[in-house]
Amino acid sequence: MKISVDGSEAATTDGRPARVTLTIDITSDTDDPRGYLWGLAVRGDLAQVLRMYGQGRHITPQGPADVWDMLTAAGRVGARIEQVIGDVAWLARDTYGRSWGEISLALDRPQPTVRRLVERIRTEYADLGYWRDAGGLHKADTPEEARRRAMARIDELAARRTRPADE
């Protein structure tokens, strides 16, 4: 994925370009294999969310229909972002062995919230037959096997945390 930014010659009072063109170059096979970004773009959700993000807390809808469009776009994008946050937090914990404190700091969320998020994602994937360890994502023959492997990784990470420093 490549994002390029081009600004106009004219500038705002704070020195930013008066007009900016963002170009997003996506390779479908690697950057968007499930079509999430494509869907955001063609539905207009990406444009809506960027407009709302840019306006900060001073969102200015263009009428009742625009409020509905903004709300549905924010809901769809927010739900997908929350899923991504959970997936990456699980990756950080179970594959890369990052501590709860590190993940919590990165996400700017309390540790108990982060733990519940990772536990929920871990359970969802195990129910589908997947688990993670230092070697990455794996597919088990059964969900029960995936749950057993996930629990083994939890135990492994906990043991590493409680190991004396001189080992």
Salt bridges, closest charged atoms under 4 A:
ASP14 OD2 - ARG16 NE 2.95
ASP45 OD2 - ARG43 NE 2.92
ASP45 OD2 - ARG76 NE 2.65
ASP66 OD1 - ARG51 NH2 2.78
GLU82 OE2 - ARG109 NH2 2.78
ASP94 OD1 - ARG122 NH2 2.74
GLU102 OE1 - ARG98 NE 3.17
GLU124 OE2 - ARG120 NH1 2.81
ASP127 OD1 - ARG147 NH2 2.91
ASP133 OD1 - HIS138 NE2 2.64
GLU144 OE2 - ARG147 NH1 3.76
GLU145 OE2 - ARG148 NH2 2.85
GLU145 OE2 - ARG149 NE 2.74
GLU156 OE2 - ARG153 NH1 2.72
GLU167 OE1 - ARG163 NE 3.79
